[in-house]
Amino acid sequence: MSELLKVENITKIYTNGFVANKDISFTVNANEIHALVGENGAGKTTLMKILFGMEDYQEGAIYLEGEKLELKSPLDAIHKGIGMIHQHFMLVPSLSIAENIVLGIEPTKASFFDYNEAVKITSDIAKKYNFNIDVTKKVNEISVAQMQKVEILKALIRGVKILIMDEPTAVLTPQETKELFEQLVILRDSGYAIIFISHKLEEIMQLCDRVTILRKGRCVGTYNIADMTEAKISRLMIGRDVELKFNKKAKQAKNTVMEIRNLICVNDDGKRVVDNVSLNIHAGEILGIVGIEGNGQKEFSEAICGFSEYHAGSVRFNGVDIKGKSIRELRQMGIAHIPEDRMKNGCAMNLSVKDNIIGDRYFSPQFRKFGFLNSKAINRFVDQCISDFEIACDNRNQPVRMLSGGNIQKVVVAREFTSGCKFILASQPTRGIDVGTTEMIRKLLISMSHEKDVATVLVSADLNELLEVSDRLIVMRKGKIVAAFPTTQGVTEELLGEYMLGIKTMTAAEMEDLL
């Protein structure tokens, strides 16, 4: 293999003195899929932003095919041959796939956009790399997996030599992941280099050729995948062994905590995104909800914890209808919520760690003295949370926006898990989180449910997580429940994928006693 990219002694220090990267060096070869792993806050995101021209750096150099690069913007990076597929796609939904792919480099005819030529050149490149996709379809008509293909084709058509992929399988089914991996191997064998960022170590072992491991802003080393195991990688990442498989005891259904009947949610376009869903959620159980993103899980989750309104049906919590109740009332009833978007809905980014942790309970007698806030009690409680949940921060007064994604999630988890809840809805609680924090959150979910009898709903795109943590499962597709499993025993990721994709569907009679 020939060396394509060389990163030499890169150091990045932010204006507040935080050292994000320190003397990082590694190489990426042509015809290689190169994994980049590390805990949240290890410096992966900063390093990739540097490689894509989104961040500057104080020391070091970047070479592409021996040429030293000066990258001032993402356009510079693309022109030099480095492309990045972001976790959140950057597409225009109302335009066709072909129009999205050629956006900014549109073919013209008599000074006007030549749509037919755009269709031809995008179809040709899709066929060349075995991307089975109809480029005339609008982006708002295609699946998440197809959107990812569009993003890859956008980069390829601009002549990139290196593709940086950030958590590319986060919202894909096993079948879609397998197809993506096949296409990445084709790209690798065609001479491209792929930098693959993922917290899913089993995928790295399956797909990648080498792995570079970052820890606390420094490079631990680069290793051949053939010489590694998942345990070795996690040990180098966080300094200890990680347990992600749990021997849960079989659970007997207890009293019903939440009763949902004929729930209907309608979006702004008048479309039913949750379509007549009915089920019971019991104390001491973890109910896993499976589904391809955009099939109603988000709207269902937000409706049952009072985060958004529902159009019809009923949600009763311990016999009380929650409709019309405020978030504060619902929290005082014992409903907690870890939202899907920790940045937007999980916390106030400009407020401190302390303010975010006590934001839902500052009025509690525990934190009041003579009608005023009791600073000593608040500080003692927050410091205990920082210690118990291993939140890496300078101090309790540090703004949450200054923390890594994993530590922001720990702040949210600390607040919700100490709220005295009887019901918790955890939506994508470990998305984009390193293996160490993932282990902590999964253990906490199991402990809260099985030891404290908290009724728990887990919504996750990580099928392995759902199978490891949940006691029973339901699959949602197009707003309906299409499958239900009373236990995770004997259920595989491939089987769940078939229901998620609509290849299989259970009848109402088959699910009657399972909901």
Secondary structure, 3 states (H helix, E strand, C coil): CCEEEEEEEEEEECCCCCEEEEEEEEEEECCEEEEEEECCCCCHHHHHHHHCCCCCCCEEEEEECCEECCCCCHHHHHHHCEEEECCCCCCCCCCEHHHHHCCCCCCEECCEECHHHHHHHHHHHHHHCCCCCCCCCEHHHCCHHHHHHHHHHHHHHCCCCEEEEECCCCCCCHHHHHHHHHHHHHHHHCCCEEEEECCCHHHHHHHCCEEEEEECCEEEEEEEHHHCCHHHHHHHHHCCCCCCCCCCCCCCCCCEEEEEEEEEEECCCCCEEEEEEEEEEECCCEEEEECCCCCCHHHHHHHHCCCCCCCEEEEEECCEECCCCCHHHHHHHCEEEECCCHHHHHCCCCCEHHHHHHCCCCCCHHHEECCEECHHHHHHHHHHHHHHCCCCCCCCCCEHHHCCHHHHHHHHHHHHHCCCCCEEEEECCCCCCCHHHHHHHHHHHHHHHHHHCCEEEEECCCHHHHHHHCCEEEEEECCEEEEEECCCCCCCHHHHHHHHCCCCCCCHHHHCCCC
